[in-house]
């Protein structure tokens, strides 16, 4: 998805109950940003307000 231009977020290890999929996304470079669970919604809102070319 990231290669196609999508904005991608992975949950950090500290706040994950199971870190398997986020860990792989991070390792593959598929996650543009890594955030704790409590800040993911705010980051999505912030990214939605940015011009598409800066994501």
Secondary structure, 3 states (H helix, E strand, C coil): CHHHCCCCEEECCCCCCCCHHHHHHHHHCCCCEEECHHHHHHHHHHHHHCCHHHC
